[in-house]
Amino acid sequence: MNKTLIQVVIGLVAAVALLMLVGCDEEGEQWPKVEATRQEEAMFSVGDSAVIDADTSNGEIIVRGVEDAQEVQVVATLRTRGNTLEESEERLAKIVYSMTQDGETVRLRYQASDQEKDVRRYSGVSFEVTVPISTRVAAETSNGAITIEVISGPVELDTSNGAITVLGVTGDVVADSSNGAIVMREVTGDVHADTSNGSIDLANIAGTVLADTSNGKIELEAIDGKVDADTSNRSIHYEGTPVGEDNTLHTSNGSVTVRIYTDTSVSFEVDAEDGDIRSSLPLVGDTEGDHWNAALNPPAKAAMSLHTSNGTIRIDALP
């Protein structure tokens, strides 16, 4: 079977699986089409050490920092489905969730284990939160996205079947997803981004970067710090200033592209199995074959290890 035919077959199988998922529930019944929603609001007075602890399923979590805010404001959106509007509204009234405060900690909860069976099957809760900028955030969901904007506290995020977006954070960020992309912009702090079957796209990061995915490309732009990036079956693109001796960009069945400033002092250990290596920079050292040991502006102040199998490695200059 040739490659094109294999791709067509895989596409058809995925399409059929998606139709089955959308059209029927886990018992093979037709998925209810009538949706009912309700919004509930809550407000909590907090100080400079506020903590958001959010845990939900079948819903997204959004947390936004607001300058000079002294309160946590929460909008919970409850959603459910039924065969009729009356049935949907009956289920909506049965949803169990909570928004509570314990000192400086605001806890937001919707857990499937607390719901009746028909409610658990067809319902979910999303939380949209505005907070003081100095808030610590721990957010976890499934079948939903997480978005964090303008926070100066540390952030810990975990989702499945959903994307994670982090914008304008000062503090360390840990982001873990499966079947979802991770995007970060303007982060000052160490970043740990881990996903499967999803891409990682990080830009303007000042701190150590650990990026790990499978079956997803990794894009790293304006990285000022140590970096460790690993993927398979996709490419890695890096632009930045490496720091220290333990910078690694490793993939299989994909290309690796590195773009750095010409005044950077860095050594390279480059390995391209079943591929080739190219550079437009005046590297000094061994630059022959599929394994290079070379440096730019020696003696090197930083080091990078680049590896791929079945792909090309390029080392070029940033303008």
Residue pairs with C-beta under 8 A, 6 or more apart in sequence:
1 9
22 31
23 30
23 31
24 30
24 31
25 31
25 121
25 122
26 121
31 81
32 81
32 82
32 83
32 87
32 88
32 122
33 81
33 83
34 81
34 82
34 83
34 84
34 85
34 87
34 88
35 79
35 80
35 81
35 88
36 79
36 80
36 81
36 82
36 85
36 88
36 89
36 91
36 92
37 77
37 78
37 79
37 92
38 77
38 78
38 92
39 75
39 76
39 77
39 78
40 75
40 76
40 78
40 99
41 73
41 74
41 75
41 76
42 73
42 74
42 76
42 99
43 71
43 72
43 73
43 74
44 71
44 72
44 74
44 101
44 106
45 70
45 71
46 70
46 71
46 72
46 101
46 104
46 106
46 131
46 132
46 135
47 70
47 104
48 132
48 134
49 104
49 134
49 136
50 72
50 104
50 105
50 106
50 131
50 132
50 134
50 135
50 136
51 104
51 105
51 106
51 135
51 136
51 137
51 138
51 153
52 63
52 72
52 105
52 106
52 108
52 129
52 131
52 135
52 136
52 137
52 138
52 139
53 105
53 106
53 107
53 108
53 138
54 61
54 63
54 107
54 108
54 127
54 129
54 137
54 138
54 139
54 140
54 141
55 107
55 108
55 109
55 110
55 111
55 139
55 140
55 141
56 97
56 108
56 109
56 110
56 111
56 124
56 125
56 126
56 127
56 140
56 141
56 144
57 110
57 111
57 112
57 124
57 125
57 141
57 142
57 143
57 144
58 79
58 112
58 123
58 124
58 125
58 142
58 143
58 144
59 77
59 79
59 110
59 124
59 125
59 126
59 127
59 141
59 143
59 144
60 126
60 127
60 141
60 144
60 145
60 146
60 147
60 162
61 108
61 126
61 127
61 129
61 139
61 141
61 144
61 145
61 146
61 147
62 126
62 127
62 128
62 129
62 146
62 147
62 149
63 129
63 130
63 131
63 135
63 137
63 139
63 147
63 148
63 149
63 151
64 129
64 130
64 131
64 149
64 150
65 130
65 131
65 132
65 133
65 135
65 149
65 150
65 151
65 152
65 168
66 130
66 131
66 132
66 133
66 150
67 133
69 130
69 131
69 132
69 133
70 132
71 132
72 106
72 129
72 130
72 131
72 132
72 135
73 129
73 130
74 99
74 106
74 108
74 127
74 128
74 129
75 127
75 128
75 129
76 97
76 99
76 108
76 110
76 125
76 126
76 127
77 125
77 126
77 127
77 128
78 92
78 95
78 97
78 123
78 125
79 123
79 124
79 125
79 126
80 88
80 91
80 92
80 95
80 119
80 122
80 123
80 124
81 88
81 91
81 122
81 123
82 88
82 89
82 90
82 91
82 122
91 118
91 119
91 122
91 123
92 123
94 115
94 116
94 119
95 110
95 115
95 119
95 123
95 125
96 110
96 114
96 115
96 119
97 108
97 109
97 110
97 125
98 107
98 108
98 109
99 106
99 107
99 108
99 109
100 106
100 107
100 109
101 107
106 129
108 127
108 129
110 124
110 125
112 120
113 120
115 123
124 143
124 144
126 144
131 137
131 151
133 150
133 151
133 152
134 152
134 153
135 151
135 152
135 153
136 153
136 154
136 155
137 148
137 151
137 153
137 154
137 155
137 156
137 157
138 155
138 156
138 157
139 146
139 148
139 155
139 156
139 157
139 158
140 157
140 158
140 159
141 158
141 159
141 162
142 159
142 160
142 161
142 162
143 160
143 161
143 162
144 159
144 161
144 162
145 159
145 162
145 163
145 164
145 165
145 180
146 157
146 159
146 162
146 163
146 164
146 165
146 175
147 164
147 165
147 166
147 167
148 155
148 157
148 165
148 166
148 167
148 169
148 173
149 167
149 168
150 167
150 168
150 169
151 168
151 169
151 170
151 171
152 169
152 170
152 171
153 171
154 171
154 172
154 173
154 189
155 166
155 169
155 171
155 172
155 173
155 174
155 175
156 173
156 174
157 164
157 166
157 173
157 174
157 175
157 176
157 177
158 175
158 176
158 177
159 176
159 177
159 178
159 180
160 177
160 178
160 179
160 180
161 178
161 179
161 180
162 177
162 179
162 180
163 177
163 180
163 181
163 182
163 183
163 198
164 175
164 177
164 180
164 181
164 182
164 183
164 193
164 195
165 182
165 183
165 184
166 173
166 175
166 182
166 183
166 184
166 185
166 187
167 184
167 185
167 186
168 185
168 186
168 187
169 184
169 186
169 187
169 188
169 189
170 187
170 188
170 189
171 188
171 189
172 189
172 190
172 191
172 192
172 207
173 184
173 187
173 189
173 190
173 191
173 192
173 193
174 192
175 182
175 184
175 191
175 192
175 193
175 194
175 195
176 194
176 195
177 194
177 195
177 196
177 198
178 195
178 196
178 197
178 198
179 195
179 196
179 197
179 198
180 195
180 197
180 198
181 195
181 198
181 199
181 200
181 201
181 216
182 193
182 195
182 198
182 199
182 200
182 201
182 202
182 213
183 201
183 202
184 191
184 193
184 201
184 202
184 203
184 205
185 202
185 203
185 204
186 203
186 204
187 202
187 204
187 205
187 206
187 207
188 206
188 207
189 206
189 207
190 207
190 208
190 209
190 210
190 225
191 202
191 205
191 207
191 208
191 209
191 210
191 211
192 210
193 200
193 202
193 209
193 210
193 211
193 212
193 213
194 210
194 211
194 212
194 213
195 212
195 213
195 216
196 213
196 214
196 215
196 216
197 213
197 214
197 215
197 216
198 213
198 216
199 213
199 216
199 217
199 218
199 219
199 234
200 211
200 213
200 216
200 217
200 218
200 219
200 229
200 231
201 218
201 219
202 209
202 211
202 219
202 220
202 221
202 223
203 219
203 220
203 221
203 222
204 221
204 222
205 220
205 222
205 223
205 224
205 225
206 224
206 225
207 224
207 225
208 225
208 226
208 227
209 220
209 223
209 225
209 226
209 227
209 228
209 229
210 227
210 228
210 229
211 218
211 220
211 227
211 228
211 229
211 230
211 231
212 228
212 229
212 230
212 231
213 230
213 231
213 234
214 231
214 232
214 233
215 231
215 232
215 233
215 234
216 231
216 234
217 231
217 234
217 235
217 236
217 237
217 254
218 229
218 231
218 234
218 235
218 236
218 237
218 251
219 237
220 227
220 229
220 236
220 237
220 238
220 239
220 240
221 237
221 239
221 240
222 239
222 240
223 238
223 239
223 240
223 241
224 240
224 241
224 243
225 240
225 243
226 242
226 243
226 244
226 246
226 247
227 238
227 240
227 242
227 247
227 248
227 249
228 246
228 247
228 248
229 236
229 238
229 248
229 249
229 250
230 248
230 250
230 251
231 250
231 251
231 254
232 251
232 252
232 253
232 254
233 251
233 252
233 253
233 254
234 251
234 253
234 254
235 251
235 254
235 255
235 256
235 257
235 311
236 249
236 250
236 251
236 254
236 255
236 256
236 257
237 257
238 249
238 256
238 257
238 258
238 259
239 258
239 259
239 260
239 318
240 260
241 260
241 261
241 264
242 260
242 264
242 266
242 302
242 303
242 304
243 302
244 302
244 303
245 302
245 303
246 303
247 302
247 303
247 304
247 305
248 304
248 305
248 306
248 307
249 256
249 258
249 304
249 305
249 306
249 307
250 305
250 306
250 307
250 308
251 307
251 308
251 311
252 308
252 309
252 310
252 311
253 308
253 309
253 310
253 311
254 308
254 310
254 311
255 275
255 308
255 311
255 312
255 313
255 314
256 306
256 307
256 308
256 311
256 312
256 313
256 314
257 313
257 314
257 316
258 304
258 306
258 313
258 314
258 315
258 316
259 316
259 317
259 318
260 266
260 281
260 296
260 315
260 317
260 318
261 317
261 318
262 281
262 296
262 317
262 318
263 297
264 296
264 297
264 302
265 295
265 296
265 297
265 298
265 299
265 300
265 301
265 302
266 295
266 296
266 297
266 300
266 301
266 302
266 303
266 304
267 285
267 293
267 294
267 295
267 296
267 298
267 300
267 302
267 303
267 304
268 283
268 292
268 293
268 294
268 295
268 296
268 303
268 304
268 305
268 306
268 315
269 292
269 293
269 303
269 304
269 305
269 306
270 277
270 291
270 292
270 293
270 294
270 305
270 306
270 307
270 313
270 315
271 290
271 291
271 306
271 307
271 308
272 290
272 291
272 307
272 308
272 309
272 311
272 312
272 313
273 290
273 308
273 309
273 310
274 290
274 309
274 310
275 290
275 308
275 309
275 310
275 311
275 312
275 313
276 290
276 312
276 313
277 287
277 290
277 292
277 312
277 313
277 314
277 315
278 312
278 313
278 314
278 315
279 287
279 294
279 314
279 315
279 316
280 315
280 316
280 317
281 296
281 315
281 316
281 317
282 296
283 292
283 294
283 295
283 296
283 315
284 294
284 295
284 296
284 298
285 292
285 293
285 294
285 295
286 292
286 293
286 294
287 294
306 313
306 315
